Amino acid sequence: MHLVEDAHELQDDLVRLRRTLHAAPETGLHLPRTQETVLRAIDGLGLEVTTGRGLSSVTAVLRGARPGPTVLLRGDMDALPLAERTGLDYAARGDAMHACGHDLHTAMLAGAARLLAQHRDRLEGDVVFMFQPGEEGHDGARLMLEEGVLEASGTRPRAAYALHVTSAGHPLGQFASREGPTMSAVAVLTVTVHGSGGHGSAPHRAKDPVQAACDMVTALQTWITRSFDVFDPVVLSVGTFHAGTQHNIIPETATFEASIRSFSPQTLARLKDGTVRVCEGIAAAHGVSVDAHFDELYPATVNDPGAAATVAATVAELYGEERFSRLPHPLPGSEDFSRVIAEVPGAMVFLGAPAVGSDHRSAPNNHSPYAAFDDGVLADGAALYAALAVEAVAAPN
């Protein structure tokens, strides 16, 4: 198969698809326009297509010419609730933006479907294309699993792959991955401190929830640095803190939320108990009460060693060894693709796509309103998706 050459013949079509998606972003689990765009993009390929019942997913199965195993390829489709500031001609105009590159992922996956459909006669097995909404905090992967994406072909996949572009951090066109823990688990700690309000001039007649909440934030950071091995890292970041209505009023309550990231199940279990205990202890010391809840969102993304090795070998075969880098350490971002590769062996792959003229070391990062991506990588990403599928179905049991 001449996947790279064939993919580059599709480049212009993939750019048009990506920019159509970019200009009309949708957030969350329900993406009706995006779903319709994807359905048009894969129409006529002879795929067995189903759409989600509880979300705007698209699952498409390509049957190879001969029976064989199944491989799954995932592309996420949703955008972020963020107003775009890139100034691009095709920039989104509303309050949503493809600031994480999911428009590129979707276009690449559609391109892989076209490539593999062209070479169906040489495919020994089936490919499931998983077009997923709701990756950005809505756990769309879990919902697609519950709706049966792993059973879509009738045979559970032997491997699963996802590709993620970066607007910074990796040079243009550079693929990167690793074996083992690759992205962190993430949880949310939600804390509400209940005190008693009063006048700002007489704090001794009130029970100040703001001071107690501030001490909790500080104590949590100190507890983490003194309780966990630096080689099994934990990241805690307070993202919201709300209290009060006016400068001279001590409020009744104070609330904050923190994201907490870790890379092992044992550490996550300790965090669940320990963070709540710290908050309760600080509350007792201040004579206030607290409601603290620890909610796990996504597990860690753990790449299968065999699947990660296949990624490295496939990139080298397609583009040369210099186009692949092994990540030296896991990344503290999180992904619900972790749920898929907890069920079947697989790997998450990264692809550098900083905008033309930008320096990957200083360019705006994913999730920035200024994040911009070079859609020149689309053909290479589509070809890698397709090649990984070919390798997976052809590999001996």
C-alpha positions as CSV (number, residue, x, y, z in Angstrom):
1,M,0.0,0.0,0.0
2,H,1.2,3.5,-0.8
3,L,-0.5,5.1,2.2
4,V,1.7,8.2,2.5
5,E,1.4,9.1,-1.2
6,D,-2.3,8.4,-1.3
7,A,-2.8,10.5,1.8
8,H,-1.1,13.5,0.3
9,E,-3.4,13.3,-2.7
10,L,-6.2,13.8,-0.1
11,Q,-4.5,16.7,1.6
12,D,-6.6,19.5,0.0
13,D,-9.8,17.7,0.8
14,L,-8.7,17.2,4.4
15,V,-7.8,20.9,4.8
16,R,-11.3,21.8,3.5
17,L,-12.9,19.4,6.0
18,R,-10.8,20.6,8.9
19,R,-11.5,24.3,8.2
20,T,-15.2,23.6,7.8
21,L,-15.2,21.9,11.3
22,H,-13.0,24.7,12.7
23,A,-15.4,27.5,11.6
24,A,-18.4,25.8,13.2
25,P,-17.3,24.3,16.5
26,E,-19.7,22.6,19.0
27,T,-19.1,21.7,22.6
28,G,-20.1,18.8,24.8
29,L,-21.9,15.6,23.9
30,H,-24.4,16.9,21.3
31,L,-22.7,18.0,18.1
32,P,-25.4,17.8,15.4
33,R,-23.6,19.9,12.8
34,T,-20.3,18.2,13.4
35,Q,-21.9,14.8,13.2
36,E,-23.6,15.7,9.9
37,T,-20.3,16.9,8.5
38,V,-18.6,13.7,9.4
39,L,-21.4,11.6,7.9
40,R,-21.0,13.5,4.6
41,A,-17.2,13.1,4.7
42,I,-17.4,9.3,5.0
43,D,-20.5,8.8,2.8
44,G,-20.0,6.4,-0.1
45,L,-17.1,4.5,1.4
46,G,-19.1,1.3,2.0
47,L,-18.9,1.6,5.8
48,E,-21.4,0.2,8.3
49,V,-22.4,3.5,10.1
50,T,-24.3,3.9,13.3
51,T,-24.9,7.0,15.4
52,G,-25.1,7.4,19.1
53,R,-28.4,7.2,21.0
54,G,-27.4,9.4,23.9
55,L,-24.7,11.5,22.2
56,S,-23.7,12.7,18.7
57,S,-21.2,10.0,18.1
58,V,-20.5,8.3,14.8
59,T,-19.2,4.7,14.7
60,A,-18.2,3.3,11.3
61,V,-17.0,-0.2,10.5
62,L,-14.9,-1.0,7.5
63,R,-14.9,-4.7,6.5
64,G,-11.7,-5.9,5.0
65,A,-11.7,-8.2,2.0
66,R,-10.8,-11.2,4.1
67,P,-11.8,-12.1,7.7
68,G,-9.5,-11.2,10.5
69,P,-9.1,-9.3,13.7
70,T,-10.5,-5.8,14.5
71,V,-8.6,-2.6,15.3
72,L,-10.2,0.6,16.6
73,L,-9.1,4.2,15.6
74,R,-10.5,7.1,17.7
75,G,-10.9,10.8,16.8
76,D,-12.5,13.3,19.1
77,M,-14.8,15.9,17.6
78,D,-15.8,18.4,20.3
79,A,-14.5,22.0,20.9
80,L,-14.0,24.1,24.0
81,P,-16.2,26.9,25.4
82,L,-13.6,29.5,24.5
83,A,-13.8,32.6,22.2
84,E,-11.2,32.4,19.5
85,R,-8.5,35.0,19.2
86,T,-6.3,33.7,16.4
87,G,-7.5,36.0,13.7
88,L,-7.5,33.2,11.1
89,D,-9.7,33.7,8.0
90,Y,-11.7,30.6,9.1
91,A,-11.7,31.3,12.8
92,A,-14.9,30.6,14.8
93,R,-17.0,33.6,15.5
94,G,-18.9,32.6,18.6
95,D,-18.1,31.5,22.1
96,A,-16.6,28.1,21.2
97,M,-13.3,27.2,19.6
98,H,-11.3,24.2,18.4
99,A,-8.4,25.2,20.7
100,C,-7.3,21.6,21.3
101,G,-7.1,20.4,17.7
102,H,-10.0,18.0,17.6
103,D,-11.0,19.4,14.2
104,L,-7.7,18.0,12.9
105,H,-8.2,14.7,14.6
106,T,-11.6,14.3,13.0
107,A,-10.3,15.2,9.6
108,M,-7.4,12.8,9.9
109,L,-9.7,10.0,11.0
110,A,-12.0,10.6,8.0
111,G,-9.0,10.6,5.8
112,A,-7.9,7.3,7.2
113,A,-11.3,5.9,6.5
114,R,-10.9,7.0,2.8
115,L,-7.4,5.5,2.6
116,L,-8.4,2.1,4.0
117,A,-11.5,2.0,2.0
118,Q,-9.3,2.4,-1.1
119,H,-7.2,-0.5,0.0
120,R,-10.0,-2.7,1.3
121,D,-9.0,-5.6,-1.0
122,R,-5.7,-5.9,0.9
123,L,-7.1,-5.6,4.4
124,E,-7.3,-8.8,6.4
125,G,-9.7,-7.8,9.2
126,D,-12.0,-4.9,10.2
127,V,-11.5,-1.3,11.3
128,V,-13.8,0.6,13.7
129,F,-13.7,4.4,13.3
130,M,-14.7,6.0,16.6
131,F,-15.8,9.6,16.0
132,Q,-16.3,10.7,19.6
133,P,-17.9,13.8,21.1
134,G,-17.6,15.0,24.7
135,E,-13.8,14.4,25.3
136,E,-13.4,17.8,27.0
137,G,-14.8,16.9,30.4
138,H,-17.9,15.1,29.4
139,D,-16.6,11.5,29.4
140,G,-17.8,10.8,25.9
141,A,-15.6,7.7,25.6
142,R,-17.4,6.1,28.6
143,L,-20.7,6.7,26.9
144,M,-19.6,5.2,23.6
145,L,-18.2,2.2,25.5
146,E,-21.6,1.8,27.2
147,E,-23.3,2.0,23.8
148,G,-21.2,-0.8,22.5
149,V,-18.4,0.8,20.4
150,L,-16.0,-2.1,21.2
151,E,-18.6,-4.6,19.9
152,A,-19.4,-2.6,16.7
153,S,-17.7,-5.1,14.3
154,G,-18.8,-8.2,16.1
155,T,-15.3,-8.9,17.3
156,R,-13.6,-7.0,20.2
157,P,-10.7,-5.0,18.9
158,R,-7.2,-6.4,19.4
159,A,-5.7,-2.9,19.4
160,A,-6.9,0.8,19.7
161,Y,-5.1,4.0,18.7
162,A,-5.7,7.7,19.0
163,L,-3.8,10.6,17.7
164,H,-3.5,14.1,19.4
165,V,-2.0,17.2,17.8
166,T,-0.1,19.9,19.8
167,S,0.2,23.6,19.0
168,A,3.3,23.7,21.2
169,G,5.8,21.4,22.8
170,H,6.7,19.3,19.8
171,P,8.3,20.4,16.5
172,L,6.1,20.5,13.4
173,G,5.6,17.0,12.1
174,Q,7.2,15.2,15.0
175,F,5.4,12.2,16.4
176,A,5.8,11.2,20.0
177,S,4.6,8.5,22.4
178,R,5.8,6.1,25.1
179,E,5.0,2.8,26.8
180,G,3.2,2.7,30.1
181,P,1.7,5.7,31.9
182,T,1.4,8.4,29.3
183,M,-1.2,10.9,30.6
184,S,-2.5,11.4,34.1
185,A,-5.6,10.4,35.9
186,V,-7.7,13.4,36.9
187,A,-10.1,14.1,39.8
188,V,-11.9,17.1,41.1
189,L,-12.0,18.1,44.7
190,T,-15.0,20.3,45.5
191,V,-15.0,22.1,48.9
192,T,-17.6,24.3,50.6
193,V,-16.7,25.8,54.0
194,H,-19.6,26.8,56.2
195,G,-18.9,29.5,58.8
196,S,-20.9,32.3,60.3
197,G,-20.9,35.8,58.7
198,G,-20.4,39.1,60.3
199,H,-18.9,42.6,59.9
200,G,-15.4,42.9,58.6
201,S,-14.5,45.1,61.5
202,A,-15.2,42.4,64.1
203,P,-13.9,39.0,62.8
204,H,-13.8,37.7,66.4
205,R,-17.6,37.7,66.3
206,A,-17.8,35.6,63.2
207,K,-16.3,32.4,62.0
208,D,-14.5,33.3,58.8
209,P,-14.9,30.6,56.1
210,V,-12.5,32.5,53.8
211,Q,-9.5,32.2,56.0
212,A,-10.3,28.5,56.7
213,A,-10.6,27.9,52.9
214,C,-7.3,29.7,52.2
215,D,-5.6,27.6,54.9
216,M,-7.0,24.4,53.2
217,V,-5.5,25.4,49.9
218,T,-2.1,26.0,51.4
219,A,-2.3,22.8,53.6
220,L,-3.3,20.7,50.6
221,Q,-0.2,21.8,48.7
222,T,2.1,21.2,51.7
223,W,0.5,17.8,52.4
224,I,1.1,16.7,48.8
225,T,4.8,17.7,48.8
226,R,5.4,15.8,52.1
227,S,3.3,12.7,51.4
228,F,4.1,11.5,47.9
229,D,7.1,10.3,46.1
230,V,8.4,12.9,43.6
231,F,8.8,10.0,41.1
232,D,5.1,9.2,41.3
233,P,4.0,12.8,41.0
234,V,0.8,14.6,42.0
235,V,-0.4,17.9,40.6
236,L,-3.1,19.9,42.5
237,S,-4.3,23.2,41.0
238,V,-7.1,25.3,42.5
239,G,-9.1,26.6,39.5
240,T,-12.0,28.3,41.2
241,F,-12.4,30.1,44.6
242,H,-15.6,32.0,45.4
243,A,-16.7,33.8,48.6
244,G,-18.4,37.0,49.7
245,T,-20.3,39.9,48.1
246,Q,-18.6,43.0,49.6
247,H,-15.2,44.0,51.1
248,N,-16.6,44.6,54.6
249,I,-18.8,41.6,55.0
250,I,-17.5,38.3,56.3
251,P,-19.5,35.7,54.3
252,E,-21.3,32.6,55.5
253,T,-19.6,30.3,53.0
254,A,-16.5,29.9,50.8
255,T,-16.1,27.4,48.0
256,F,-13.2,26.2,45.9
257,E,-12.6,23.5,43.3
258,A,-9.2,21.9,42.5
259,S,-8.1,19.5,39.7
260,I,-5.9,16.7,41.0
261,R,-3.7,14.6,38.7
262,S,-1.7,11.5,39.3
263,F,-0.3,8.5,37.4
264,S,-1.0,5.4,39.5
265,P,-4.2,3.9,41.0
266,Q,-2.5,3.6,44.4
267,T,-1.8,7.3,44.5
268,L,-5.3,8.2,43.4
269,A,-6.8,6.1,46.2
270,R,-4.6,7.9,48.8
271,L,-5.5,11.3,47.4
272,K,-9.2,10.5,47.7
273,D,-9.0,9.9,51.4
274,G,-6.2,12.3,52.2
275,T,-7.5,15.5,50.6
276,V,-10.8,15.2,52.4
277,R,-9.1,14.5,55.7
278,V,-6.9,17.6,55.4
279,C,-9.9,19.8,54.7
280,E,-11.8,18.4,57.6
281,G,-8.8,18.9,59.9
282,I,-8.4,22.5,59.0
283,A,-12.1,23.1,59.4
284,A,-12.0,21.6,62.9
285,A,-9.1,23.9,63.8
286,H,-11.1,27.0,62.7
287,G,-14.3,25.9,64.3
288,V,-16.2,25.8,61.0
289,S,-17.7,22.9,59.1
290,V,-16.8,21.7,55.6
291,D,-18.3,19.6,52.8
292,A,-15.4,18.1,50.7
293,H,-16.1,15.8,47.8
294,F,-13.5,13.9,45.7
295,D,-14.8,12.9,42.3
296,E,-12.7,10.8,40.0
297,L,-13.1,11.8,36.3
298,Y,-10.7,9.9,34.1
299,P,-8.2,7.2,34.8
300,A,-4.6,7.4,33.7
301,T,-3.8,6.8,30.1
302,V,-1.5,3.8,30.1
303,N,-0.1,2.8,26.7
304,D,0.4,-0.9,26.0
305,P,4.1,-1.6,25.5
306,G,3.5,-3.6,22.3
307,A,1.2,-1.0,20.9
308,A,3.6,1.8,21.7
309,A,6.4,-0.2,20.0
310,T,4.2,-0.5,16.9
311,V,3.7,3.2,16.8
312,A,7.5,3.8,16.9
313,A,8.1,1.2,14.2
314,T,5.3,2.4,12.0
315,V,6.4,6.1,12.1
316,A,9.9,5.0,11.3
317,E,8.8,2.9,8.3
318,L,6.5,5.7,6.9
319,Y,8.7,8.8,7.6
320,G,12.0,7.8,9.0
321,E,13.3,7.2,12.6
322,E,14.0,10.9,13.1
323,R,10.2,11.7,13.0
324,F,9.6,9.7,16.2
325,S,10.5,10.7,19.7
326,R,9.9,8.8,22.9
327,L,8.3,10.9,25.5
328,P,10.8,11.0,28.5
329,H,8.0,11.2,31.0
330,P,4.2,11.1,31.2
331,L,2.2,14.2,30.5
332,P,0.0,15.7,33.3
333,G,-3.0,16.3,30.9
334,S,-5.8,13.8,30.9
335,E,-7.8,11.9,28.3
336,D,-10.9,9.8,28.3
337,F,-9.3,7.6,25.6
338,S,-7.8,6.0,28.7
339,R,-11.1,4.2,29.2
340,V,-10.7,2.5,25.8
341,I,-7.1,1.3,26.3
342,A,-8.0,0.1,29.7
343,E,-10.3,-2.4,27.9
344,V,-8.1,-3.3,24.9
345,P,-4.3,-2.8,24.3
346,G,-3.6,0.5,22.6
347,A,-1.7,3.7,22.6
348,M,-2.1,7.5,22.4
349,V,0.2,9.2,19.9
350,F,1.1,12.9,19.7
351,L,1.9,14.9,16.6
352,G,3.5,18.4,16.7
353,A,1.4,20.9,14.6
354,P,2.5,24.4,15.7
355,A,1.3,27.1,13.3
356,V,3.6,28.1,10.4
357,G,6.1,30.6,11.5
358,S,5.7,29.8,15.2
359,D,8.3,28.3,17.6
360,H,7.0,25.1,19.2
361,R,8.9,26.1,22.4
362,S,7.0,29.3,22.9
363,A,3.8,29.1,20.8
364,P,0.4,29.3,22.5
365,N,-0.5,25.9,23.9
366,N,-3.5,23.8,23.4
367,H,-6.6,25.3,25.2
368,S,-5.3,28.9,24.6
369,P,-7.7,31.2,22.7
370,Y,-4.6,31.9,20.5
371,A,-3.7,28.2,19.9
372,A,-3.2,27.7,16.1
373,F,-2.4,24.5,14.3
374,D,-0.7,23.8,10.9
375,D,-3.1,21.7,8.9
376,G,-0.2,20.7,6.7
377,V,0.1,17.7,9.1
378,L,-3.3,16.3,8.1
379,A,-2.1,13.9,5.4
380,D,0.7,12.5,7.6
381,G,-1.7,11.9,10.5
382,A,-4.3,10.2,8.3
383,A,-1.6,7.9,6.8
384,L,-0.3,7.0,10.3
385,Y,-3.9,6.1,11.5
386,A,-4.3,3.9,8.4
387,A,-0.9,2.2,8.7
388,L,-1.5,1.4,12.4
389,A,-4.7,-0.3,11.5
390,V,-3.0,-2.3,8.7
391,E,-0.2,-3.3,11.2
392,A,-2.7,-4.3,13.9
393,V,-4.9,-6.6,11.8
394,A,-1.9,-8.2,10.1
395,A,0.0,-8.9,13.3
396,P,0.1,-12.6,14.3
397,N,-1.9,-13.6,17.3
